[in-house]
């Protein structure tokens, strides 16, 4: 695949909620309840946002409602 196509295909957070949740997730599994506590967001908003982010390929659920980043750590996510 040509490098320019890879850059075009990168998916960035669409809003501040996604950015906040991404900042709380790493390569180590984090439980959805912990993400909710740390973000201060209602758990329904956290779970629905995580589901969308999983479909976009930003995060992965690794079982037991634990999530990890699906992208390499070197990729920076910014929302203007």
PyMOL Python script that loads the backbone (N, CA, C, O; Angstrom):
from pymol import cmd

cmd.read_pdbstr("""\
ATOM      1  N   UNK A   1       0.846  -1.184   0.000  1.00  0.00           N
ATOM      2  CA  UNK A   1       0.000   0.000   0.000  1.00  0.00           C
ATOM      3  C   UNK A   1       0.890   1.246   0.000  1.00  0.00           C
ATOM      4  O   UNK A   1       1.900   1.293   0.702  1.00  0.00           O
ATOM      5  N   UNK A   2       0.520   2.222  -0.769  1.00  0.00           N
ATOM      6  CA  UNK A   2       1.277   3.468  -0.854  1.00  0.00           C
ATOM      7  C   UNK A   2       1.113   4.245   0.443  1.00  0.00           C
ATOM      8  O   UNK A   2       0.028   4.283   1.022  1.00  0.00           O
ATOM      9  N   UNK A   3       2.214   4.875   0.903  1.00  0.00           N
ATOM     10  CA  UNK A   3       2.226   5.583   2.189  1.00  0.00           C
ATOM     11  C   UNK A   3       1.130   6.648   2.277  1.00  0.00           C
ATOM     12  O   UNK A   3       0.511   6.808   3.329  1.00  0.00           O
ATOM     13  N   UNK A   4       0.884   7.377   1.184  1.00  0.00           N
ATOM     14  CA  UNK A   4      -0.153   8.416   1.209  1.00  0.00           C
ATOM     15  C   UNK A   4      -1.529   7.809   1.495  1.00  0.00           C
ATOM     16  O   UNK A   4      -2.348   8.429   2.173  1.00  0.00           O
ATOM     17  N   UNK A   5      -1.784   6.619   0.989  1.00  0.00           N
ATOM     18  CA  UNK A   5      -3.064   5.972   1.247  1.00  0.00           C
ATOM     19  C   UNK A   5      -3.206   5.590   2.709  1.00  0.00           C
ATOM     20  O   UNK A   5      -4.300   5.678   3.267  1.00  0.00           O
ATOM     21  N   UNK A   6      -2.121   5.168   3.335  1.00  0.00           N
ATOM     22  CA  UNK A   6      -2.171   4.830   4.763  1.00  0.00           C
ATOM     23  C   UNK A   6      -2.539   6.056   5.577  1.00  0.00           C
ATOM     24  O   UNK A   6      -3.360   5.971   6.490  1.00  0.00           O
ATOM     25  N   UNK A   7      -1.937   7.203   5.256  1.00  0.00           N
ATOM     26  CA  UNK A   7      -2.232   8.413   6.003  1.00  0.00           C
ATOM     27  C   UNK A   7      -3.687   8.809   5.847  1.00  0.00           C
ATOM     28  O   UNK A   7      -4.320   9.222   6.819  1.00  0.00           O
ATOM     29  N   UNK A   8      -4.224   8.693   4.654  1.00  0.00           N
ATOM     30  CA  UNK A   8      -5.618   9.039   4.407  1.00  0.00           C
ATOM     31  C   UNK A   8      -6.541   8.119   5.191  1.00  0.00           C
ATOM     32  O   UNK A   8      -7.603   8.546   5.645  1.00  0.00           O
ATOM     33  N   UNK A   9      -6.147   6.863   5.355  1.00  0.00           N
ATOM     34  CA  UNK A   9      -7.000   5.894   6.023  1.00  0.00           C
ATOM     35  C   UNK A   9      -6.943   5.977   7.544  1.00  0.00           C
ATOM     36  O   UNK A   9      -7.756   5.340   8.213  1.00  0.00           O
ATOM     37  N   UNK A  10      -6.003   6.746   8.119  1.00  0.00           N
ATOM     38  CA  UNK A  10      -5.946   6.867   9.564  1.00  0.00           C
ATOM     39  C   UNK A  10      -7.231   7.496  10.069  1.00  0.00           C
ATOM     40  O   UNK A  10      -7.744   8.441   9.470  1.00  0.00           O
ATOM     41  N   UNK A  11      -7.746   6.979  11.159  1.00  0.00           N
ATOM     42  CA  UNK A  11      -8.975   7.492  11.731  1.00  0.00           C
ATOM     43  C   UNK A  11      -8.624   8.257  12.995  1.00  0.00           C
ATOM     44  O   UNK A  11      -7.954   7.731  13.884  1.00  0.00           O
ATOM     45  N   UNK A  12      -9.074   9.483  13.070  1.00  0.00           N
ATOM     46  CA  UNK A  12      -8.810  10.316  14.227  1.00  0.00           C
ATOM     47  C   UNK A  12     -10.075  10.466  15.054  1.00  0.00           C
ATOM     48  O   UNK A  12     -11.180  10.283  14.544  1.00  0.00           O
ATOM     49  N   UNK A  13      -9.918  10.798  16.327  1.00  0.00           N
ATOM     50  CA  UNK A  13     -11.106  11.015  17.147  1.00  0.00           C
ATOM     51  C   UNK A  13     -11.978  12.108  16.530  1.00  0.00           C
ATOM     52  O   UNK A  13     -11.475  13.112  16.024  1.00  0.00           O
ATOM     53  N   UNK A  14     -13.277  11.895  16.581  1.00  0.00           N
ATOM     54  CA  UNK A  14     -14.195  12.855  15.981  1.00  0.00           C
ATOM     55  C   UNK A  14     -14.589  13.972  16.923  1.00  0.00           C
ATOM     56  O   UNK A  14     -15.050  15.022  16.477  1.00  0.00           O
ATOM     57  N   UNK A  15     -14.414  13.763  18.231  1.00  0.00           N
ATOM     58  CA  UNK A  15     -14.861  14.774  19.183  1.00  0.00           C
ATOM     59  C   UNK A  15     -14.047  14.687  20.471  1.00  0.00           C
ATOM     60  O   UNK A  15     -13.169  13.836  20.613  1.00  0.00           O
ATOM     61  N   UNK A  16     -14.353  15.577  21.397  1.00  0.00           N
ATOM     62  CA  UNK A  16     -13.588  15.623  22.642  1.00  0.00           C
ATOM     63  C   UNK A  16     -13.839  14.406  23.525  1.00  0.00           C
ATOM     64  O   UNK A  16     -12.959  14.002  24.285  1.00  0.00           O
ATOM     65  N   UNK A  17     -15.027  13.819  23.433  1.00  0.00           N
ATOM     66  CA  UNK A  17     -15.306  12.615  24.214  1.00  0.00           C
ATOM     67  C   UNK A  17     -14.374  11.489  23.783  1.00  0.00           C
ATOM     68  O   UNK A  17     -13.778  10.814  24.623  1.00  0.00           O
ATOM     69  N   UNK A  18     -14.249  11.287  22.482  1.00  0.00           N
ATOM     70  CA  UNK A  18     -13.327  10.257  21.987  1.00  0.00           C
ATOM     71  C   UNK A  18     -11.895  10.568  22.387  1.00  0.00           C
ATOM     72  O   UNK A  18     -11.155   9.669  22.786  1.00  0.00           O
ATOM     73  N   UNK A  19     -11.497  11.824  22.286  1.00  0.00           N
ATOM     74  CA  UNK A  19     -10.128  12.210  22.672  1.00  0.00           C
ATOM     75  C   UNK A  19      -9.874  11.933  24.140  1.00  0.00           C
ATOM     76  O   UNK A  19      -8.813  11.423  24.500  1.00  0.00           O
ATOM     77  N   UNK A  20     -10.841  12.266  24.999  1.00  0.00           N
ATOM     78  CA  UNK A  20     -10.680  12.047  26.432  1.00  0.00           C
ATOM     79  C   UNK A  20     -10.550  10.557  26.732  1.00  0.00           C
ATOM     80  O   UNK A  20      -9.681  10.142  27.498  1.00  0.00           O
ATOM     81  N   UNK A  21     -11.415   9.766  26.127  1.00  0.00           N
ATOM     82  CA  UNK A  21     -11.363   8.327  26.363  1.00  0.00           C
ATOM     83  C   UNK A  21     -10.049   7.743  25.851  1.00  0.00           C
ATOM     84  O   UNK A  21      -9.455   6.889  26.509  1.00  0.00           O
ATOM     85  N   UNK A  22      -9.593   8.193  24.690  1.00  0.00           N
ATOM     86  CA  UNK A  22      -8.305   7.707  24.170  1.00  0.00           C
ATOM     87  C   UNK A  22      -7.158   8.023  25.114  1.00  0.00           C
ATOM     88  O   UNK A  22      -6.226   7.231  25.251  1.00  0.00           O
ATOM     89  N   UNK A  23      -7.221   9.177  25.766  1.00  0.00           N
ATOM     90  CA  UNK A  23      -6.138   9.561  26.676  1.00  0.00           C
ATOM     91  C   UNK A  23      -6.086   8.653  27.908  1.00  0.00           C
ATOM     92  O   UNK A  23      -5.063   8.594  28.591  1.00  0.00           O
ATOM     93  N   UNK A  24      -7.176   7.950  28.192  1.00  0.00           N
ATOM     94  CA  UNK A  24      -7.245   7.074  29.365  1.00  0.00           C
ATOM     95  C   UNK A  24      -6.925   5.615  29.049  1.00  0.00           C
ATOM     96  O   UNK A  24      -6.830   4.787  29.955  1.00  0.00           O
ATOM     97  N   UNK A  25      -6.760   5.304  27.775  1.00  0.00           N
ATOM     98  CA  UNK A  25      -6.520   3.925  27.355  1.00  0.00           C
ATOM     99  C   UNK A  25      -5.083   3.792  26.847  1.00  0.00           C
ATOM    100  O   UNK A  25      -4.557   4.687  26.185  1.00  0.00           O
ATOM    101  N   UNK A  26      -4.466   2.664  27.170  1.00  0.00           N
ATOM    102  CA  UNK A  26      -3.088   2.415  26.727  1.00  0.00           C
ATOM    103  C   UNK A  26      -3.016   0.996  26.161  1.00  0.00           C
ATOM    104  O   UNK A  26      -4.034   0.415  25.785  1.00  0.00           O
ATOM    105  N   UNK A  27      -1.820   0.458  26.106  1.00  0.00           N
ATOM    106  CA  UNK A  27      -1.624  -0.922  25.658  1.00  0.00           C
ATOM    107  C   UNK A  27      -2.000  -1.918  26.758  1.00  0.00           C
ATOM    108  O   UNK A  27      -2.155  -3.111  26.498  1.00  0.00           O
ATOM    109  N   UNK A  28      -2.147  -1.413  27.999  1.00  0.00           N
ATOM    110  CA  UNK A  28      -2.568  -2.260  29.116  1.00  0.00           C
ATOM    111  C   UNK A  28      -4.086  -2.204  29.225  1.00  0.00           C
ATOM    112  O   UNK A  28      -4.658  -1.120  29.118  1.00  0.00           O
ATOM    113  N   UNK A  29      -4.757  -3.332  29.433  1.00  0.00           N
ATOM    114  CA  UNK A  29      -6.221  -3.334  29.515  1.00  0.00           C
ATOM    115  C   UNK A  29      -6.746  -2.423  30.631  1.00  0.00           C
ATOM    116  O   UNK A  29      -6.230  -2.412  31.749  1.00  0.00           O
ATOM    117  N   UNK A  30      -7.786  -1.666  30.289  1.00  0.00           N
ATOM    118  CA  UNK A  30      -8.448  -0.770  31.237  1.00  0.00           C
ATOM    119  C   UNK A  30      -9.937  -1.118  31.221  1.00  0.00           C
ATOM    120  O   UNK A  30     -10.549  -1.191  30.156  1.00  0.00           O
ATOM    121  N   UNK A  31     -10.512  -1.330  32.399  1.00  0.00           N
ATOM    122  CA  UNK A  31     -11.924  -1.703  32.494  1.00  0.00           C
ATOM    123  C   UNK A  31     -12.811  -0.489  32.221  1.00  0.00           C
ATOM    124  O   UNK A  31     -12.460   0.644  32.550  1.00  0.00           O
ATOM    125  N   UNK A  32     -13.949  -0.750  31.621  1.00  0.00           N
ATOM    126  CA  UNK A  32     -14.885   0.313  31.252  1.00  0.00           C
ATOM    127  C   UNK A  32     -15.301   1.133  32.472  1.00  0.00           C
ATOM    128  O   UNK A  32     -15.499   2.342  32.350  1.00  0.00           O
ATOM    129  N   UNK A  33     -15.437   0.514  33.638  1.00  0.00           N
ATOM    130  CA  UNK A  33     -15.812   1.263  34.846  1.00  0.00           C
ATOM    131  C   UNK A  33     -14.729   2.261  35.237  1.00  0.00           C
ATOM    132  O   UNK A  33     -15.029   3.371  35.679  1.00  0.00           O
ATOM    133  N   UNK A  34     -13.475   1.865  35.075  1.00  0.00           N
ATOM    134  CA  UNK A  34     -12.365   2.770  35.389  1.00  0.00           C
ATOM    135  C   UNK A  34     -12.351   3.947  34.416  1.00  0.00           C
ATOM    136  O   UNK A  34     -12.102   5.086  34.813  1.00  0.00           O
ATOM    137  N   UNK A  35     -12.619   3.667  33.148  1.00  0.00           N
ATOM    138  CA  UNK A  35     -12.686   4.744  32.151  1.00  0.00           C
ATOM    139  C   UNK A  35     -13.800   5.713  32.531  1.00  0.00           C
ATOM    140  O   UNK A  35     -13.630   6.929  32.435  1.00  0.00           O
ATOM    141  N   UNK A  36     -14.929   5.182  32.957  1.00  0.00           N
ATOM    142  CA  UNK A  36     -16.044   6.025  33.392  1.00  0.00           C
ATOM    143  C   UNK A  36     -15.688   6.886  34.585  1.00  0.00           C
ATOM    144  O   UNK A  36     -15.992   8.079  34.606  1.00  0.00           O
ATOM    145  N   UNK A  37     -15.040   6.287  35.586  1.00  0.00           N
ATOM    146  CA  UNK A  37     -14.639   7.050  36.785  1.00  0.00           C
ATOM    147  C   UNK A  37     -13.641   8.151  36.430  1.00  0.00           C
ATOM    148  O   UNK A  37     -13.796   9.302  36.839  1.00  0.00           O
ATOM    149  N   UNK A  38     -12.612   7.779  35.661  1.00  0.00           N
ATOM    150  CA  UNK A  38     -11.562   8.736  35.320  1.00  0.00           C
ATOM    151  C   UNK A  38     -12.067   9.870  34.431  1.00  0.00           C
ATOM    152  O   UNK A  38     -11.615  11.008  34.557  1.00  0.00           O
ATOM    153  N   UNK A  39     -12.998   9.562  33.539  1.00  0.00           N
ATOM    154  CA  UNK A  39     -13.483  10.584  32.609  1.00  0.00           C
ATOM    155  C   UNK A  39     -14.579  11.441  33.211  1.00  0.00           C
ATOM    156  O   UNK A  39     -14.776  12.582  32.794  1.00  0.00           O
ATOM    157  N   UNK A  40     -15.304  10.895  34.201  1.00  0.00           N
ATOM    158  CA  UNK A  40     -16.427  11.624  34.774  1.00  0.00           C
ATOM    159  C   UNK A  40     -17.666  11.597  33.885  1.00  0.00           C
ATOM    160  O   UNK A  40     -18.640  12.300  34.155  1.00  0.00           O
ATOM    161  N   UNK A  41     -17.633  10.792  32.833  1.00  0.00           N
ATOM    162  CA  UNK A  41     -18.759  10.701  31.907  1.00  0.00           C
ATOM    163  C   UNK A  41     -19.727   9.611  32.370  1.00  0.00           C
ATOM    164  O   UNK A  41     -19.321   8.663  33.042  1.00  0.00           O
ATOM    165  N   UNK A  42     -21.003   9.746  32.011  1.00  0.00           N
ATOM    166  CA  UNK A  42     -21.962   8.667  32.322  1.00  0.00           C
ATOM    167  C   UNK A  42     -21.534   7.379  31.634  1.00  0.00           C
ATOM    168  O   UNK A  42     -21.045   7.405  30.504  1.00  0.00           O
ATOM    169  N   UNK A  43     -21.720   6.244  32.319  1.00  0.00           N
ATOM    170  CA  UNK A  43     -21.252   4.968  31.786  1.00  0.00           C
ATOM    171  C   UNK A  43     -21.908   4.641  30.452  1.00  0.00           C
ATOM    172  O   UNK A  43     -21.281   4.015  29.598  1.00  0.00           O
ATOM    173  N   UNK A  44     -23.159   5.053  30.254  1.00  0.00           N
ATOM    174  CA  UNK A  44     -23.827   4.809  28.975  1.00  0.00           C
ATOM    175  C   UNK A  44     -23.110   5.533  27.837  1.00  0.00           C
ATOM    176  O   UNK A  44     -22.990   4.999  26.734  1.00  0.00           O
ATOM    177  N   UNK A  45     -22.634   6.746  28.107  1.00  0.00           N
ATOM    178  CA  UNK A  45     -21.899   7.499  27.089  1.00  0.00           C
ATOM    179  C   UNK A  45     -20.540   6.858  26.830  1.00  0.00           C
ATOM    180  O   UNK A  45     -20.094   6.789  25.685  1.00  0.00           O
ATOM    181  N   UNK A  46     -19.886   6.392  27.881  1.00  0.00           N
ATOM    182  CA  UNK A  46     -18.587   5.732  27.735  1.00  0.00           C
ATOM    183  C   UNK A  46     -18.725   4.461  26.902  1.00  0.00           C
ATOM    184  O   UNK A  46     -17.949   4.248  25.971  1.00  0.00           O
ATOM    185  N   UNK A  47     -19.701   3.615  27.225  1.00  0.00           N
ATOM    186  CA  UNK A  47     -19.836   2.354  26.502  1.00  0.00           C
ATOM    187  C   UNK A  47     -20.240   2.566  25.044  1.00  0.00           C
ATOM    188  O   UNK A  47     -19.758   1.862  24.157  1.00  0.00           O
ATOM    189  N   UNK A  48     -21.121   3.532  24.797  1.00  0.00           N
ATOM    190  CA  UNK A  48     -21.520   3.769  23.403  1.00  0.00           C
ATOM    191  C   UNK A  48     -20.364   4.362  22.603  1.00  0.00           C
ATOM    192  O   UNK A  48     -20.177   4.017  21.437  1.00  0.00           O
ATOM    193  N   UNK A  49     -19.593   5.244  23.216  1.00  0.00           N
ATOM    194  CA  UNK A  49     -18.433   5.827  22.536  1.00  0.00           C
ATOM    195  C   UNK A  49     -17.378   4.762  22.266  1.00  0.00           C
ATOM    196  O   UNK A  49     -16.794   4.722  21.183  1.00  0.00           O
ATOM    197  N   UNK A  50     -17.133   3.902  23.248  1.00  0.00           N
ATOM    198  CA  UNK A  50     -16.163   2.812  23.055  1.00  0.00           C
ATOM    199  C   UNK A  50     -16.606   1.875  21.937  1.00  0.00           C
ATOM    200  O   UNK A  50     -15.774   1.409  21.158  1.00  0.00           O
ATOM    201  N   UNK A  51     -17.902   1.596  21.849  1.00  0.00           N
ATOM    202  CA  UNK A  51     -18.398   0.716  20.785  1.00  0.00           C
ATOM    203  C   UNK A  51     -18.127   1.338  19.414  1.00  0.00           C
ATOM    204  O   UNK A  51     -17.685   0.649  18.495  1.00  0.00           O
ATOM    205  N   UNK A  52     -18.390   2.625  19.279  1.00  0.00           N
ATOM    206  CA  UNK A  52     -18.110   3.311  18.015  1.00  0.00           C
ATOM    207  C   UNK A  52     -16.618   3.341  17.715  1.00  0.00           C
ATOM    208  O   UNK A  52     -16.199   3.142  16.574  1.00  0.00           O
ATOM    209  N   UNK A  53     -15.818   3.594  18.754  1.00  0.00           N
ATOM    210  CA  UNK A  53     -14.368   3.643  18.577  1.00  0.00           C
ATOM    211  C   UNK A  53     -13.822   2.276  18.190  1.00  0.00           C
ATOM    212  O   UNK A  53     -12.846   2.181  17.446  1.00  0.00           O
ATOM    213  N   UNK A  54     -14.448   1.220  18.692  1.00  0.00           N
ATOM    214  CA  UNK A  54     -14.023  -0.127  18.329  1.00  0.00           C
ATOM    215  C   UNK A  54     -14.337  -0.391  16.853  1.00  0.00           C
ATOM    216  O   UNK A  54     -13.527  -0.988  16.145  1.00  0.00           O
ATOM    217  N   UNK A  55     -15.493   0.044  16.395  1.00  0.00           N
ATOM    218  CA  UNK A  55     -15.846  -0.113  14.978  1.00  0.00           C
ATOM    219  C   UNK A  55     -14.895   0.656  14.070  1.00  0.00           C
ATOM    220  O   UNK A  55     -14.613   0.221  12.953  1.00  0.00           O
ATOM    221  N   UNK A  56     -14.401   1.793  14.542  1.00  0.00           N
ATOM    222  CA  UNK A  56     -13.468   2.620  13.770  1.00  0.00           C
ATOM    223  C   UNK A  56     -12.040   2.085  13.820  1.00  0.00           C
ATOM    224  O   UNK A  56     -11.183   2.524  13.052  1.00  0.00           O
ATOM    225  N   UNK A  57     -11.783   1.141  14.720  1.00  0.00           N
ATOM    226  CA  UNK A  57     -10.437   0.591  14.823  1.00  0.00           C
ATOM    227  C   UNK A  57      -9.512   1.379  15.730  1.00  0.00           C
ATOM    228  O   UNK A  57      -8.292   1.238  15.645  1.00  0.00           O
ATOM    229  N   UNK A  58     -10.079   2.211  16.603  1.00  0.00           N
ATOM    230  CA  UNK A  58      -9.249   2.993  17.529  1.00  0.00           C
ATOM    231  C   UNK A  58      -8.908   2.209  18.792  1.00  0.00           C
ATOM    232  O   UNK A  58      -7.805   2.341  19.324  1.00  0.00           O
ATOM    233  N   UNK A  59      -9.843   1.396  19.274  1.00  0.00           N
ATOM    234  CA  UNK A  59      -9.646   0.600  20.485  1.00  0.00           C
ATOM    235  C   UNK A  59     -10.104  -0.822  20.207  1.00  0.00           C
ATOM    236  O   UNK A  59     -10.805  -1.091  19.231  1.00  0.00           O
ATOM    237  N   UNK A  60      -9.689  -1.732  21.092  1.00  0.00           N
ATOM    238  CA  UNK A  60     -10.125  -3.131  21.014  1.00  0.00           C
ATOM    239  C   UNK A  60     -10.591  -3.564  22.386  1.00  0.00           C
ATOM    240  O   UNK A  60      -9.985  -3.202  23.395  1.00  0.00           O
ATOM    241  N   UNK A  61     -11.660  -4.335  22.432  1.00  0.00           N
ATOM    242  CA  UNK A  61     -12.071  -4.952  23.680  1.00  0.00           C
ATOM    243  C   UNK A  61     -11.337  -6.289  23.771  1.00  0.00           C
ATOM    244  O   UNK A  61     -11.363  -7.087  22.834  1.00  0.00           O
ATOM    245  N   UNK A  62     -10.687  -6.522  24.905  1.00  0.00           N
ATOM    246  CA  UNK A  62      -9.883  -7.737  25.067  1.00  0.00           C
ATOM    247  C   UNK A  62     -10.527  -8.709  26.040  1.00  0.00           C
ATOM    248  O   UNK A  62      -9.859  -9.583  26.592  1.00  0.00           O
ATOM    249  N   UNK A  63     -11.830  -8.553  26.249  1.00  0.00           N
ATOM    250  CA  UNK A  63     -12.560  -9.450  27.135  1.00  0.00           C
ATOM    251  C   UNK A  63     -12.882  -8.797  28.463  1.00  0.00           C
ATOM    252  O   UNK A  63     -12.113  -7.979  28.968  1.00  0.00           O
ATOM    253  N   UNK A  64     -14.016  -9.159  29.022  1.00  0.00           N
ATOM    254  CA  UNK A  64     -14.394  -8.660  30.340  1.00  0.00           C
ATOM    255  C   UNK A  64     -14.580  -7.153  30.398  1.00  0.00           C
ATOM    256  O   UNK A  64     -14.363  -6.538  31.442  1.00  0.00           O
ATOM    257  N   UNK A  65     -14.982  -6.555  29.280  1.00  0.00           N
ATOM    258  CA  UNK A  65     -15.186  -5.099  29.198  1.00  0.00           C
ATOM    259  C   UNK A  65     -13.893  -4.310  29.468  1.00  0.00           C
ATOM    260  O   UNK A  65     -13.941  -3.196  29.989  1.00  0.00           O
ATOM    261  N   UNK A  66     -12.747  -4.892  29.112  1.00  0.00           N
ATOM    262  CA  UNK A  66     -11.450  -4.230  29.197  1.00  0.00           C
ATOM    263  C   UNK A  66     -11.039  -3.804  27.789  1.00  0.00           C
ATOM    264  O   UNK A  66     -11.232  -4.540  26.821  1.00  0.00           O
ATOM    265  N   UNK A  67     -10.472  -2.608  27.695  1.00  0.00           N
ATOM    266  CA  UNK A  67     -10.110  -2.037  26.401  1.00  0.00           C
ATOM    267  C   UNK A  67      -8.634  -1.672  26.342  1.00  0.00           C
ATOM    268  O   UNK A  67      -8.025  -1.309  27.348  1.00  0.00           O
ATOM    269  N   UNK A  68      -8.071  -1.778  25.138  1.00  0.00           N
ATOM    270  CA  UNK A  68      -6.697  -1.365  24.865  1.00  0.00           C
ATOM    271  C   UNK A  68      -6.706  -0.552  23.570  1.00  0.00           C
ATOM    272  O   UNK A  68      -7.651  -0.617  22.783  1.00  0.00           O
ATOM    273  N   UNK A  69      -5.637   0.212  23.369  1.00  0.00           N
ATOM    274  CA  UNK A  69      -5.488   0.929  22.115  1.00  0.00           C
ATOM    275  C   UNK A  69      -5.302  -0.059  20.984  1.00  0.00           C
ATOM    276  O   UNK A  69      -4.614  -1.068  21.140  1.00  0.00           O
ATOM    277  N   UNK A  70      -5.903   0.223  19.858  1.00  0.00           N
ATOM    278  CA  UNK A  70      -5.750  -0.646  18.699  1.00  0.00           C
ATOM    279  C   UNK A  70      -4.674  -0.128  17.762  1.00  0.00           C
ATOM    280  O   UNK A  70      -4.306  -0.805  16.802  1.00  0.00           O
ATOM    281  N   UNK A  71      -4.176   1.049  18.028  1.00  0.00           N
ATOM    282  CA  UNK A  71      -3.152   1.670  17.179  1.00  0.00           C
ATOM    283  C   UNK A  71      -1.829   1.704  17.916  1.00  0.00           C
ATOM    284  O   UNK A  71      -1.774   1.529  19.133  1.00  0.00           O
ATOM    285  N   UNK A  72      -0.761   1.931  17.160  1.00  0.00           N
ATOM    286  CA  UNK A  72       0.562   2.026  17.763  1.00  0.00           C
ATOM    287  C   UNK A  72       0.643   3.264  18.636  1.00  0.00           C
ATOM    288  O   UNK A  72      -0.005   4.274  18.362  1.00  0.00           O
ATOM    289  N   UNK A  73       1.441   3.179  19.685  1.00  0.00           N
ATOM    290  CA  UNK A  73       1.575   4.279  20.629  1.00  0.00           C
ATOM    291  C   UNK A  73       2.154   5.537  19.996  1.00  0.00           C
ATOM    292  O   UNK A  73       1.902   6.638  20.486  1.00  0.00           O
ATOM    293  N   UNK A  74       2.923   5.401  18.918  1.00  0.00           N
ATOM    294  CA  UNK A  74       3.564   6.575  18.328  1.00  0.00           C
ATOM    295  C   UNK A  74       2.583   7.489  17.587  1.00  0.00           C
ATOM    296  O   UNK A  74       2.921   8.631  17.277  1.00  0.00           O
ATOM    297  N   UNK A  75       1.381   7.001  17.302  1.00  0.00           N
ATOM    298  CA  UNK A  75       0.401   7.818  16.588  1.00  0.00           C
ATOM    299  C   UNK A  75      -0.233   8.785  17.581  1.00  0.00           C
ATOM    300  O   UNK A  75      -0.757   8.370  18.615  1.00  0.00           O
ATOM    301  N   UNK A  76      -0.182  10.062  17.265  1.00  0.00           N
ATOM    302  CA  UNK A  76      -0.759  11.085  18.141  1.00  0.00           C
ATOM    303  C   UNK A  76      -2.146  11.436  17.661  1.00  0.00           C
ATOM    304  O   UNK A  76      -2.371  11.582  16.460  1.00  0.00           O
ATOM    305  N   UNK A  77      -3.076  11.572  18.583  1.00  0.00           N
ATOM    306  CA  UNK A  77      -4.453  11.921  18.272  1.00  0.00           C
ATOM    307  C   UNK A  77      -4.721  13.324  18.798  1.00  0.00           C
ATOM    308  O   UNK A  77      -4.570  13.591  19.990  1.00  0.00           O
ATOM    309  N   UNK A  78      -5.116  14.207  17.904  1.00  0.00           N
ATOM    310  CA  UNK A  78      -5.390  15.580  18.277  1.00  0.00           C
ATOM    311  C   UNK A  78      -6.758  15.991  17.747  1.00  0.00           C
ATOM    312  O   UNK A  78      -7.159  15.598  16.652  1.00  0.00           O
ATOM    313  N   UNK A  79      -7.462  16.784  18.536  1.00  0.00           N
ATOM    314  CA  UNK A  79      -8.718  17.361  18.068  1.00  0.00           C
ATOM    315  C   UNK A  79      -8.584  18.863  18.184  1.00  0.00           C
ATOM    316  O   UNK A  79      -8.269  19.389  19.251  1.00  0.00           O
ATOM    317  N   UNK A  80      -8.824  19.546  17.084  1.00  0.00           N
ATOM    318  CA  UNK A  80      -8.722  21.015  17.100  1.00  0.00           C
ATOM    319  C   UNK A  80      -9.998  21.641  17.574  1.00  0.00           C
ATOM    320  O   UNK A  80     -10.093  22.866  17.651  1.00  0.00           O
TER     321      UNK A  80
END
""", "prot")
cmd.dss("prot")
cmd.show_as("cartoon", "prot")
cmd.util.cbc("prot")
cmd.orient("prot")
